[in-house]
């Protein structure tokens, strides 16, 4: 019987080898998604000042690393226990996960998931390991469990937002990576706007 499970993919990525150094286009290997993970073929990405901050090693200085966390792509394959996503789905990876079940996701006061919490350190959210390797087989670390400066990446299912209704018009595609950050900020604003109470302090 033919084995149809996802296989490692060779592709190109912009790799940061050291703080402040120019990124180099390298061939890497992106491993198949594990349980609760999705592998994405990236269509476009954008540059955020956060990427520059990590590139300058001002936060969590770990190298080599693939930067980028605002992107748009299509699901290539899914790991075990992934529900609601299938190959071909148009998706936007997000910085903050959302499980909809933990006390924080269900709360009216924050959107910081405690089931699969965000971390500045490299590694997938559930096991702390990487899914990318360079041509020599050495690990290449991720950024915020997204790493969109690559042709393919693996992201936790909690960090995925499906674009329902099909693919957008191509003249709008370049705007989609911003949703990866804006979706988290939008949910925060929506929740906080509804949760304001008299005499509470508000940061805008």
Secondary structure, DSSP 4 states (H G I P E B T S, - for coil): ----S---EEEEEEEE-STTPPPEEEEEEEPPP-TTEEEEEEEEEE--HHHHHHHTTSSS--SSEE---EEEEEEEEE-TT--S--TT-EEEE-SS---S-SHHHH-SS----SSS---SSSS-TTT---SEE-TTS-B-B-STTT--SBSEEEEEGGGEEE-TTSPPPGGGGGGGGGHHHHHHHHHHHHHHHHH--TT-----
